[in-house]
Amino acid sequence: MMDKIKLIWDFRGADAHQIAEHHVKHLKEYASANGLNEHATGVEKQSPLYSLAFFVVEKENMPAVRDALRPHRGEYID
């Protein structure tokens, strides 16, 4: 089983959730254009003023995706 990393972009403010949802569209476009087998993309609403967009990638693809898309942070997932 391949190690997976969840790349995360944080958005804050009244429009945070809508911005995160829009960002996910671009993440899916990037995955498609670069032939990545994305495991998951999505949005998590943490509070009314804070949402995040995420993109789960295989560990071997992380450096290229990180350098191209510049996520705010990342974490290993099981």
MOPAC internal coordinates of N, CA, C and O (Angstrom, degrees):
PM7 1SCF
backbone

  N    0.0000 0     0.00 0     0.00 0    0    0    0
  C    1.4548 1     0.00 0     0.00 0    1    0    0
  C    1.5245 1   110.07 1     0.00 0    2    1    0
  O    1.2310 1   121.05 1   -46.18 1    3    2    1
  N    1.3143 1   115.59 1   133.82 1    3    2    1
  C    1.4516 1   121.49 1  -179.43 1    5    3    2
  C    1.5223 1   111.29 1   -77.82 1    6    5    3
  O    1.2310 1   121.08 1   -38.64 1    7    6    5
  N    1.3406 1   115.54 1   141.36 1    7    6    5
  C    1.4617 1   119.22 1   172.87 1    9    7    6
  C    1.5182 1   108.45 1   -69.71 1   10    9    7
  O    1.2310 1   120.90 1   -36.95 1   11   10    9
  N    1.3169 1   115.88 1   143.05 1   11   10    9
  C    1.4601 1   121.06 1  -179.81 1   13   11   10
  C    1.5203 1   109.44 1  -122.30 1   14   13   11
  O    1.2310 1   121.56 1   -32.67 1   15   14   13
  N    1.3189 1   114.62 1   147.33 1   15   14   13
  C    1.4581 1   121.66 1   179.46 1   17   15   14
  C    1.5173 1   108.59 1  -126.00 1   18   17   15
  O    1.2310 1   121.10 1   -45.64 1   19   18   17
  N    1.3056 1   115.51 1   134.36 1   19   18   17
  C    1.4621 1   122.59 1   178.97 1   21   19   18
  C    1.5282 1   107.47 1   -97.31 1   22   21   19
  O    1.2310 1   120.85 1   -69.74 1   23   22   21
  N    1.3157 1   115.98 1   110.26 1   23   22   21
  C    1.4612 1   121.60 1   176.50 1   25   23   22
  C    1.5260 1   107.85 1   -88.11 1   26   25   23
  O    1.2310 1   120.67 1   -43.98 1   27   26   25
  N    1.3305 1   116.33 1   136.02 1   27   26   25
  C    1.4656 1   121.11 1  -169.56 1   29   27   26
  C    1.5206 1   111.39 1  -129.03 1   30   29   27
  O    1.2310 1   121.60 1   -43.62 1   31   30   29
  N    1.3282 1   114.54 1   136.38 1   31   30   29
  C    1.4619 1   122.88 1   173.50 1   33   31   30
  C    1.5292 1   107.28 1  -118.98 1   34   33   31
  O    1.2310 1   120.40 1   -55.25 1   35   34   33
  N    1.3260 1   116.84 1   124.75 1   35   34   33
  C    1.4696 1   122.47 1  -178.02 1   37   35   34
  C    1.5226 1   110.39 1   -95.99 1   38   37   35
  O    1.2310 1   120.73 1   -41.44 1   39   38   37
  N    1.3245 1   116.21 1   138.56 1   39   38   37
  C    1.4603 1   122.19 1   177.07 1   41   39   38
  C    1.5212 1   108.64 1  -131.78 1   42   41   39
  O    1.2310 1   121.33 1   -46.48 1   43   42   41
  N    1.3251 1   115.06 1   133.52 1   43   42   41
  C    1.4564 1   120.44 1  -178.17 1   45   43   42
  C    1.5225 1   110.19 1  -128.14 1   46   45   43
  O    1.2310 1   121.32 1   -30.44 1   47   46   45
  N    1.3231 1   115.08 1   149.56 1   47   46   45
  C    1.4517 1   120.66 1   177.85 1   49   47   46
  C    1.5147 1   111.21 1   120.49 1   50   49   47
  O    1.2310 1   120.95 1    -2.96 1   51   50   49
  N    1.3157 1   115.79 1   177.04 1   51   50   49
  C    1.4613 1   121.49 1  -176.00 1   53   51   50
  C    1.5348 1   112.57 1   -60.79 1   54   53   51
  O    1.2310 1   119.85 1   149.47 1   55   54   53
  N    1.3311 1   117.89 1   -30.53 1   55   54   53
  C    1.4705 1   122.20 1  -178.53 1   57   55   54
  C    1.5219 1   112.72 1  -100.97 1   58   57   55
  O    1.2310 1   119.74 1  -165.03 1   59   58   57
  N    1.3121 1   118.11 1    14.97 1   59   58   57
  C    1.4605 1   121.72 1  -173.40 1   61   59   58
  C    1.5244 1   112.57 1   -56.50 1   62   61   59
  O    1.2310 1   119.84 1   135.74 1   63   62   61
  N    1.3118 1   117.91 1   -44.26 1   63   62   61
  C    1.4654 1   120.16 1  -176.65 1   65   63   62
  C    1.5302 1   111.56 1   -66.45 1   66   65   63
  O    1.2310 1   120.27 1   137.01 1   67   66   65
  N    1.3188 1   117.09 1   -42.99 1   67   66   65
  C    1.4636 1   120.22 1   178.94 1   69   67   66
  C    1.5318 1   111.01 1   -65.21 1   70   69   67
  O    1.2310 1   120.26 1   141.82 1   71   70   69
  N    1.3125 1   117.10 1   -38.18 1   71   70   69
  C    1.4666 1   120.53 1   179.16 1   73   71   70
  C    1.5205 1   110.00 1   -66.82 1   74   73   71
  O    1.2310 1   120.24 1   137.42 1   75   74   73
  N    1.3293 1   117.15 1   -42.58 1   75   74   73
  C    1.4652 1   120.75 1   178.47 1   77   75   74
  C    1.5276 1   110.74 1   -61.68 1   78   77   75
  O    1.2310 1   120.18 1   137.24 1   79   78   77
  N    1.3350 1   117.26 1   -42.76 1   79   78   77
  C    1.4703 1   120.39 1   178.29 1   81   79   78
  C    1.5258 1   110.90 1   -61.46 1   82   81   79
  O    1.2310 1   120.43 1   139.06 1   83   82   81
  N    1.3270 1   116.79 1   -40.94 1   83   82   81
  C    1.4624 1   120.42 1   178.32 1   85   83   82
  C    1.5305 1   110.86 1   -66.29 1   86   85   83
  O    1.2310 1   120.61 1   141.17 1   87   86   85
  N    1.3180 1   116.43 1   -38.83 1   87   86   85
  C    1.4612 1   120.56 1   179.98 1   89   87   86
  C    1.5314 1   110.79 1   -61.81 1   90   89   87
  O    1.2310 1   120.19 1   142.89 1   91   90   89
  N    1.3227 1   117.24 1   -37.11 1   91   90   89
  C    1.4591 1   121.20 1   179.34 1   93   91   90
  C    1.5296 1   110.59 1   -61.65 1   94   93   91
  O    1.2310 1   119.76 1   144.58 1   95   94   93
  N    1.3206 1   118.07 1   -35.42 1   95   94   93
  C    1.4690 1   120.10 1   176.45 1   97   95   94
  C    1.5245 1   110.42 1   -58.15 1   98   97   95
  O    1.2310 1   120.59 1   137.40 1   99   98   97
  N    1.3316 1   116.47 1   -42.60 1   99   98   97
  C    1.4648 1   120.51 1   179.26 1  101   99   98
  C    1.5294 1   111.58 1   -68.84 1  102  101   99
  O    1.2310 1   120.15 1   144.55 1  103  102  101
  N    1.3199 1   117.31 1   -35.45 1  103  102  101
  C    1.4634 1   120.19 1   176.95 1  105  103  102
  C    1.5223 1   110.66 1   -63.05 1  106  105  103
  O    1.2310 1   120.14 1   137.98 1  107  106  105
  N    1.3200 1   117.34 1   -42.02 1  107  106  105
  C    1.4612 1   121.27 1   178.29 1  109  107  106
  C    1.5254 1   111.08 1   -65.57 1  110  109  107
  O    1.2310 1   120.35 1   140.74 1  111  110  109
  N    1.3366 1   116.94 1   -39.26 1  111  110  109
  C    1.4627 1   120.63 1   176.97 1  113  111  110
  C    1.5245 1   110.36 1   -62.84 1  114  113  111
  O    1.2310 1   120.34 1   137.33 1  115  114  113
  N    1.3191 1   116.95 1   -42.67 1  115  114  113
  C    1.4646 1   121.26 1   178.90 1  117  115  114
  C    1.5315 1   110.26 1   -61.72 1  118  117  115
  O    1.2310 1   120.52 1   133.96 1  119  118  117
  N    1.3229 1   116.61 1   -46.04 1  119  118  117
  C    1.4638 1   120.51 1  -179.50 1  121  119  118
  C    1.5311 1   110.50 1   -60.08 1  122  121  119
  O    1.2310 1   120.55 1   135.95 1  123  122  121
  N    1.3058 1   116.56 1   -44.05 1  123  122  121
  C    1.4577 1   120.90 1  -179.51 1  125  123  122
  C    1.5247 1   111.40 1   -65.81 1  126  125  123
  O    1.2310 1   120.33 1   135.20 1  127  126  125
  N    1.3228 1   116.98 1   -44.80 1  127  126  125
  C    1.4647 1   121.42 1  -177.83 1  129  127  126
  C    1.5206 1   112.56 1   -66.84 1  130  129  127
  O    1.2310 1   120.27 1   153.14 1  131  130  129
  N    1.3351 1   117.09 1   -26.86 1  131  130  129
  C    1.4594 1   120.77 1  -176.27 1  133  131  130
  C    1.5265 1   113.20 1  -106.29 1  134  133  131
  O    1.2310 1   120.48 1  -169.01 1  135  134  133
  N    1.3127 1   116.69 1    10.99 1  135  134  133
  C    1.4495 1   120.74 1   176.38 1  137  135  134
  C    1.5174 1   114.62 1    63.70 1  138  137  135
  O    1.2310 1   120.64 1  -150.22 1  139  138  137
  N    1.3184 1   116.38 1    29.78 1  139  138  137
  C    1.4601 1   119.90 1   179.42 1  141  139  138
  C    1.5187 1   110.00 1   -86.77 1  142  141  139
  O    1.2310 1   121.58 1   -39.08 1  143  142  141
  N    1.3030 1   114.59 1   140.92 1  143  142  141
  C    1.4517 1   120.57 1   175.25 1  145  143  142
  C    1.5214 1   106.69 1   -92.24 1  146  145  143
  O    1.2310 1   121.03 1   -98.19 1  147  146  145
  N    1.3224 1   115.64 1    81.81 1  147  146  145
  C    1.4580 1   118.03 1  -176.16 1  149  147  146
  C    1.5153 1   109.80 1   -68.30 1  150  149  147
  O    1.2310 1   120.84 1   -42.35 1  151  150  149
  N    1.2909 1   115.99 1   137.65 1  151  150  149
  C    1.4561 1   121.01 1  -178.83 1  153  151  150
  C    1.5187 1   110.80 1   -85.92 1  154  153  151
  O    1.2310 1   120.80 1   144.94 1  155  154  153
  N    1.3006 1   116.07 1   -35.06 1  155  154  153
  C    1.4637 1   118.87 1   179.89 1  157  155  154
  C    1.5191 1   109.57 1  -167.05 1  158  157  155
  O    1.2310 1   121.73 1   -37.97 1  159  158  157
  N    1.2970 1   114.29 1   142.03 1  159  158  157
  C    1.4541 1   121.20 1   167.84 1  161  159  158
  C    1.5140 1   105.01 1  -132.36 1  162  161  159
  O    1.2310 1   120.87 1   -22.96 1  163  162  161
  N    1.3061 1   115.93 1   157.04 1  163  162  161
  C    1.4480 1   117.02 1   178.48 1  165  163  162
  C    1.5030 1   113.05 1   173.60 1  166  165  163
  O    1.2310 1   122.29 1     4.16 1  167  166  165
  N    1.3164 1   113.22 1  -175.84 1  167  166  165
  C    1.4576 1   122.29 1  -178.58 1  169  167  166
  C    1.5201 1   107.92 1  -127.23 1  170  169  167
  O    1.2310 1   120.64 1   -40.28 1  171  170  169
  N    1.3103 1   116.38 1   139.72 1  171  170  169
  C    1.4548 1   122.12 1   173.50 1  173  171  170
  C    1.5230 1   108.26 1  -124.33 1  174  173  171
  O    1.2310 1   120.62 1   -58.24 1  175  174  173
  N    1.3092 1   116.42 1   121.76 1  175  174  173
  C    1.4601 1   121.25 1   178.24 1  177  175  174
  C    1.5243 1   107.77 1   -88.87 1  178  177  175
  O    1.2310 1   120.53 1   -66.28 1  179  178  177
  N    1.3167 1   116.59 1   113.72 1  179  178  177
  C    1.4511 1   121.87 1  -177.75 1  181  179  178
  C    1.5286 1   112.26 1   -88.74 1  182  181  179
  O    1.2310 1   121.06 1   145.71 1  183  182  181
  N    1.3323 1   115.58 1   -34.29 1  183  182  181
  C    1.4658 1   122.33 1   178.06 1  185  183  182
  C    1.5262 1   106.96 1  -161.51 1  186  185  183
  O    1.2310 1   119.70 1    -6.22 1  187  186  185
  N    1.3287 1   118.19 1   173.78 1  187  186  185
  C    1.4700 1   118.75 1   179.12 1  189  187  186
  C    1.5412 1   113.68 1   -59.45 1  190  189  187
  O    1.2310 1   120.30 1   157.64 1  191  190  189
  N    1.3231 1   117.04 1   -22.36 1  191  190  189
  C    1.4583 1   120.17 1  -177.13 1  193  191  190
  C    1.5318 1   113.59 1  -115.40 1  194  193  191
  O    1.2310 1   120.18 1  -168.33 1  195  194  193
  N    1.3326 1   117.26 1    11.67 1  195  194  193
  C    1.4646 1   120.08 1  -177.48 1  197  195  194
  C    1.5220 1   110.17 1  -147.87 1  198  197  195
  O    1.2310 1   121.20 1   -60.30 1  199  198  197
  N    1.3351 1   115.31 1   119.70 1  199  198  197
  C    1.4626 1   122.21 1   174.29 1  201  199  198
  C    1.5137 1   108.34 1  -134.20 1  202  201  199
  O    1.2310 1   121.10 1   -20.21 1  203  202  201
  N    1.3154 1   115.50 1   159.79 1  203  202  201
  C    1.4532 1   119.53 1   176.86 1  205  203  202
  C    1.5125 1   109.75 1  -133.36 1  206  205  203
  O    1.2310 1   121.80 1   -29.38 1  207  206  205
  N    1.3209 1   114.16 1   150.62 1  207  206  205
  C    1.4625 1   122.06 1   172.91 1  209  207  206
  C    1.5192 1   106.32 1  -108.36 1  210  209  207
  O    1.2310 1   120.56 1   -34.91 1  211  210  209
  N    1.3389 1   116.53 1   145.09 1  211  210  209
  C    1.4553 1   118.44 1  -179.96 1  213  211  210
  C    1.5178 1   111.25 1  -138.35 1  214  213  211
  O    1.2310 1   121.96 1   -21.64 1  215  214  213
  N    1.3279 1   113.86 1   158.36 1  215  214  213
  C    1.4579 1   123.05 1  -179.26 1  217  215  214
  C    1.5290 1   106.22 1  -143.07 1  218  217  215
  O    1.2310 1   119.82 1   -64.51 1  219  218  217
  N    1.3126 1   117.95 1   115.49 1  219  218  217
  C    1.4582 1   122.10 1   179.85 1  221  219  218
  C    1.5263 1   107.86 1   -92.41 1  222  221  219
  O    1.2310 1   121.22 1   -56.33 1  223  222  221
  N    1.3370 1   115.28 1   123.67 1  223  222  221
  C    1.4669 1   121.39 1  -179.29 1  225  223  222
  C    1.5203 1   109.47 1  -126.69 1  226  225  223
  O    1.2310 1   121.18 1   -20.31 1  227  226  225
  N    1.3127 1   115.34 1   159.69 1  227  226  225
  C    1.4583 1   120.39 1   173.63 1  229  227  226
  C    1.5182 1   108.64 1   -72.16 1  230  229  227
  O    1.2310 1   121.13 1   -32.21 1  231  230  229
  N    1.3190 1   115.45 1   147.79 1  231  230  229
  C    1.4658 1   121.19 1  -175.12 1  233  231  230
  C    1.5279 1   111.92 1   -54.88 1  234  233  231
  O    1.2310 1   120.15 1   141.74 1  235  234  233
  N    1.3232 1   117.31 1   -38.26 1  235  234  233
  C    1.4699 1   120.06 1  -178.10 1  237  235  234
  C    1.5321 1   112.44 1   -66.50 1  238  237  235
  O    1.2310 1   119.67 1   153.95 1  239  238  237
  N    1.3185 1   118.24 1   -26.05 1  239  238  237
  C    1.4669 1   122.12 1   179.23 1  241  239  238
  C    1.5224 1   113.24 1   -90.47 1  242  241  239
  O    1.2310 1   120.23 1   168.85 1  243  242  241
  N    1.3199 1   117.16 1   -11.15 1  243  242  241
  C    1.4562 1   120.91 1  -173.71 1  245  243  242
  C    1.5277 1   114.15 1   -58.23 1  246  245  243
  O    1.2310 1   118.31 1   132.81 1  247  246  245
  N    1.3390 1   120.83 1   -47.19 1  247  246  245
  C    1.4714 1   118.23 1  -177.45 1  249  247  246
  C    1.5290 1   113.73 1   -58.00 1  250  249  247
  O    1.2310 1   120.12 1   136.76 1  251  250  249
  N    1.3171 1   117.38 1   -43.24 1  251  250  249
  C    1.4635 1   120.36 1  -179.17 1  253  251  250
  C    1.5237 1   111.11 1   -66.67 1  254  253  251
  O    1.2310 1   120.38 1   136.79 1  255  254  253
  N    1.3275 1   116.88 1   -43.21 1  255  254  253
  C    1.4610 1   120.70 1   180.00 1  257  255  254
  C    1.5209 1   109.93 1   -67.19 1  258  257  255
  O    1.2310 1   120.50 1   136.64 1  259  258  257
  N    1.3184 1   116.66 1   -43.36 1  259  258  257
  C    1.4741 1   121.13 1   178.73 1  261  259  258
  C    1.5254 1   111.30 1   -58.23 1  262  261  259
  O    1.2310 1   120.65 1   133.07 1  263  262  261
  N    1.3159 1   116.36 1   -46.93 1  263  262  261
  C    1.4632 1   119.71 1  -177.86 1  265  263  262
  C    1.5214 1   112.16 1   -67.54 1  266  265  263
  O    1.2310 1   120.18 1   145.24 1  267  266  265
  N    1.3216 1   117.27 1   -34.76 1  267  266  265
  C    1.4597 1   120.68 1  -178.42 1  269  267  266
  C    1.5272 1   112.38 1   -78.29 1  270  269  267
  O    1.2310 1   120.04 1   141.37 1  271  270  269
  N    1.3418 1   117.52 1   -38.63 1  271  270  269
  C    1.4617 1   120.63 1  -170.75 1  273  271  270
  C    1.5299 1   114.45 1  -107.85 1  274  273  271
  O    1.2310 1   120.01 1   167.30 1  275  274  273
  N    1.3051 1   117.59 1   -12.70 1  275  274  273
  C    1.4671 1   124.08 1   174.62 1  277  275  274
  C    1.5370 1   113.93 1    50.01 1  278  277  275
  O    1.2310 1   120.34 1  -115.98 1  279  278  277
  N    1.3276 1   116.95 1    64.02 1  279  278  277
  C    1.4656 1   119.54 1   177.23 1  281  279  278
  C    1.5260 1   110.48 1   -65.45 1  282  281  279
  O    1.2310 1   120.80 1   -19.34 1  283  282  281
  N    1.3114 1   116.08 1   160.66 1  283  282  281
  C    1.4555 1   121.28 1   178.97 1  285  283  282
  C    1.5222 1   111.57 1   -75.01 1  286  285  283
  O    1.2310 1   120.92 1   148.76 1  287  286  285
  N    1.3319 1   115.84 1   -31.24 1  287  286  285
  C    1.4646 1   120.42 1   179.95 1  289  287  286
  C    1.5249 1   109.14 1  -165.55 1  290  289  287
  O    1.2310 1   121.21 1    -5.57 1  291  290  289
  N    1.3144 1   115.29 1   174.43 1  291  290  289
  C    1.4542 1   121.03 1   177.96 1  293  291  290
  C    1.5063 1   110.22 1  -150.64 1  294  293  291
  O    1.2310 1   121.30 1   -18.22 1  295  294  293
  N    1.3407 1   115.11 1   161.78 1  295  294  293
  C    1.4648 1   119.55 1   177.80 1  297  295  294
  C    1.5238 1   109.46 1  -151.19 1  298  297  295
  O    1.2310 1   120.86 1   -33.28 1  299  298  297
  N    1.3244 1   115.97 1   146.72 1  299  298  297
  C    1.4525 1   120.73 1   173.35 1  301  299  298
  C    1.5183 1   109.16 1   -69.73 1  302  301  299
  O    1.2310 1   120.72 1   -34.47 1  303  302  301
  N    1.3330 1   116.23 1   145.53 1  303  302  301
  C    1.4629 1   119.93 1   174.98 1  305  303  302
  C    1.5154 1   108.78 1  -127.04 1  306  305  303
  O    1.2310 1   121.33 1   -21.99 1  307  306  305
  N    1.3087 1   115.07 1   158.01 1  307  306  305
  C    1.4633 1   120.86 1   178.76 1  309  307  306
  C    1.5063 1   111.25 1   -86.33 1  310  309  307
  O    1.2310 1   120.10 1   180.00 1  311  310  309

